[in-house]
């Protein structure tokens, strides 16, 4: 099967927050690219639901590490229940970034470039 993605993804296991129609939802980031994110959450979302993704991206400047919070508008493009081994169902959610601001694009590019080898 061909991978049609134009933007390389990097694996990043990190907490993030989704700001959806029902309020704030915690999630776990799985991977990230300039096109969007894949994350795990305990709440399902309908496809094409618009929301805000709040990411905390670490950055290193002059040897000092800081965290930069980036808020990006996104749309749900996939939401699938995962096989559950615990009492709560979890969902694999893919979100697309339809329109990155220049500042957000730069922050994501810098973070992605600083990470390990992209997933294949």
N, C-alpha and C positions, 0 to 999 in steps of 0.2 A: 504494500500500500504506500502510495506517495504521500509525503508530508508536504502540504501546500503552504506552510507558513513561510512568510518572507522574512520575518524577524526571528533571530535565534532566541531561544529560551534558556534561562539559567535556573537551576534548582535553588530555591530559597525557602527553607522552613522557618517561618517567622510569623508572629501574630500580626493581624491587621484588623481594621474595623471597616465594616460596610455600613453606609448610611442609606438605608432603604426607605420605602414608603411607610413602613411600620416602626421606624426608628433605627437605633444603632444595634448592629449585630456583630458579635465577635466572630472571627474566622481565623483559619491557619493558612497562610500563604504556602503554596506548593512550588509554583514556578512563575516566572515573570519575564516579560519581553516588552518591547516598545509598543506592541499591539494590544497587550492585555495581561491578565493574570488568571491562574488557576488556583482555587482555594477550596478548603473543606469547611463546612459550616453545619450547624444543627438545624438550620431553617431552610426550607426549600424556597425557591423563587421561580416565578413564571419567566419564560423566555421573553426577552425584550424589555424586562423591567429595568428602568433607569435608576441608577444609584451613584453614590459617591464612594470611592475607595480611598481610605486614609492609610498610607504606607509610611512607616518609619524607616528611612534609609540611612544606614551608617555611612559616614564619610570621614576620610582622613586628610587633614590639612596641616602641613608643617609638623607631622608626627603626632598630632592630637586627633583623637576620634571624637566625633560628635554625631548626633542623630538629627536628621532633617525630615520633618513630616511633610509629605507631599499628598495633596488631595486632588483626585482625578475623577472626572465624570466618566461613567462606564455604563454598559448595557449588558445584561445577562444574555449569553448566547447558548448556554447549555447548563442544565441542572439535572443530575442523575443521582439517585440513591446509591450509596455504597453498600457493599456487603457489611452487615453489622455484626460485631462480636460483643457488643455491650448493650446496656439497657436503652440507649438513645440512638435513633437513626441519624446518620450523617449523610451529607450531600456533597458531591463533587460539583463545584460551580465554576464555570468559565465566564469571564467578563472581558468584553472588548472595549478598548479606549477609542472612541470615534474621533475625538478632536483634542489632541494634546497641545497645551500651551507651549510656547518656546521654553519657558522656565522649567516646566515639568519634563519636557523632552530632554533638556540638558541634564537635569538631575537624574533621570532614569538612565540616560546614556552613560554618565559618569559612574553610576552604581554598577550597571551591567558590565562595563569595561573592567571594573576592579574585581569582578568575580572570577571564579574558576572557569574552566573550559565549558562552553555551552553544551546543553543536552543535544544528543544526535537524534 
